[in-house]
Amino acid sequence: MYRNFLQRINFFIFIFIAILGVTVQSTVFSYFPIHYLQPDLLLIMCVYAGFHRNNIEGGIFAILCAMIAENNSTAAESYSLVVYVFVFVISKILSRAVVVPDLMTSTGIVAGLSLFKKLVLLALLAHAGKFWNSFESFLIYLIPGVAVQAALTPVVFTWLNRVDLRTYKDSHADDEYQFSNRELK
Amino acid sequence: MLKWIKEYRFYCSLAVLVFIPILSLNSSSKAAGDFNFLDRIIVFVTAPVQALVSFSVDRTARFIQSYVFLINTEKELKTLVEENRKLISSIHNFREMEAENKRLRSLLQFQDSVEGKKVTAQVIARDVTTEFQSVRLNKGSAAGLENGMPVVTHEGIVGRVLRTTNDYADVITILDNLSAIDAIVQRSRARGILEGASDFSCLLKYALRTDDIEAGDMIVSSGLDGIYPKGLPLGTVTSVNRKSYGITQDVEVRPAVDFTKLEEVLVILKKDPLLQTENVQKFSSTN
């Protein structure tokens, strides 16, 4: 009963963490000397969802993350939606295609997807005819930005894993995976 | 002799007993410094013991005293540390208040220089994405804020209100990639469009190659975009890249407002820029 309850509220706990993350990001992280280097907690959470949630739950989570981000940003409309949903989808595909045994690999994937996010931005700016405006700063801060993001990934992943364990959430909640597990048992 | 002593041992012992007080009497009557042989032996034997006892007592007393003293000291130390913390905290508060006072005073002076209704607001958060530069204010439509209203500080233009709720408003700053402001060079009156480029800089675009623009020139708003009042500072030219060909030149501008230290801003409620123009000219002349 208690276990069931915890499993059910896990999703809402994740949403709460996302809101908390955005609050921290927009207030505490904004004191970073270089704004461009602040980490994107939502992106890391979407990657985590890609590896540990099924399509429906993870998808809804990614969309909600995008909505939270758009609410706290003046980014072009649907920019966050495109980024976070794509990040989730790519993570989901990667979780099927490759085996992710450790935090190191996850960190690498987050770094890659962080790069993807920056490229989406460049595409957006190119569409708005402002590609060259921020291209220089984009190049300068690209690697440090991705490095900051990667450095934070193991910590966030460990914490999210802990939340999953505490709430008795199957860390491999993919339906098919569960199904195959049940079959094996 | 021994036989005799044994026979009269009773008396002998009495004699010894009598002799001791006599000795004592003798030692108390003598002048200082004249230790006799017996005295010296006694001193030799007793002095070290005395010294030892005295030392022990002294140390014990000191230990007890210092222990008791330490207990008091510890209490006193705790009180002092607590007091020190409170004082440091007060000093920090006073400094913070002093800085805030200074900022608000500048803002007030600036407020007087621009006519029309204005609302002071505080920056409570920044854009959650790293690529876009906006800030959230603690005042919204309830305080009279509307989309498109200019947001300024005493240093210059911050940006414009993009969207509002009842109690909050999001402001797109001039650093944002998607921001564009019609601007002029204060010295030569050359025109261009100021666009956001990075965390620290903007670009003055579409300024003709033949225009006279130099590093150090002040860029101000032209007022032609219908949002910002004319003549408000936007930034200073940091570099000019004028090629030998082409129509325009590349001008990099450092914003007049220090966005890393942005805390209080002023939202100009009046939307008609023509009404504000003459007032801002007054501000420009005062600076």
Chai-1 contact restraints between the chains, C-beta under 6 A:
chainA,res_idxA,chainB,res_idxB,connection_type,confidence,min_distance_angstrom,max_distance_angstrom,comment,restraint_id
A,V22,B,V128,contact,1.0,0.0,6.0,A-B,restraint_1
A,Q25,B,V128,contact,1.0,0.0,6.0,A-B,restraint_2
A,S26,B,A125,contact,1.0,0.0,6.0,A-B,restraint_3
A,S26,B,R126,contact,1.0,0.0,6.0,A-B,restraint_4
A,S26,B,V128,contact,1.0,0.0,6.0,A-B,restraint_5
A,T27,B,A125,contact,1.0,0.0,6.0,A-B,restraint_6
A,S30,B,R126,contact,1.0,0.0,6.0,A-B,restraint_7
A,I34,B,D199,contact,1.0,0.0,6.0,A-B,restraint_8
A,H35,B,D199,contact,1.0,0.0,6.0,A-B,restraint_9
A,Y36,B,T130,contact,1.0,0.0,6.0,A-B,restraint_10
A,Y36,B,D199,contact,1.0,0.0,6.0,A-B,restraint_11
A,Q38,B,T130,contact,1.0,0.0,6.0,A-B,restraint_12
A,A69,B,V128,contact,1.0,0.0,6.0,A-B,restraint_13
A,N72,B,V128,contact,1.0,0.0,6.0,A-B,restraint_14
A,S73,B,D127,contact,1.0,0.0,6.0,A-B,restraint_15
A,S73,B,V128,contact,1.0,0.0,6.0,A-B,restraint_16
A,S73,B,T129,contact,1.0,0.0,6.0,A-B,restraint_17
A,S73,B,F132,contact,1.0,0.0,6.0,A-B,restraint_18
A,T74,B,F132,contact,1.0,0.0,6.0,A-B,restraint_19
A,T74,B,S134,contact,1.0,0.0,6.0,A-B,restraint_20
A,T74,B,L162,contact,1.0,0.0,6.0,A-B,restraint_21
A,T74,B,D170,contact,1.0,0.0,6.0,A-B,restraint_22
A,T74,B,I172,contact,1.0,0.0,6.0,A-B,restraint_23
A,A75,B,T129,contact,1.0,0.0,6.0,A-B,restraint_24
A,A75,B,F132,contact,1.0,0.0,6.0,A-B,restraint_25
A,L121,B,E131,contact,1.0,0.0,6.0,A-B,restraint_26
A,L125,B,N177,contact,1.0,0.0,6.0,A-B,restraint_27
A,K130,B,N177,contact,1.0,0.0,6.0,A-B,restraint_28
A,N133,B,E195,contact,1.0,0.0,6.0,A-B,restraint_29
A,N133,B,A197,contact,1.0,0.0,6.0,A-B,restraint_30
A,N133,B,L203,contact,1.0,0.0,6.0,A-B,restraint_31
A,S134,B,N177,contact,1.0,0.0,6.0,A-B,restraint_32
A,S134,B,A197,contact,1.0,0.0,6.0,A-B,restraint_33
A,S134,B,S198,contact,1.0,0.0,6.0,A-B,restraint_34
A,S137,B,S198,contact,1.0,0.0,6.0,A-B,restraint_35
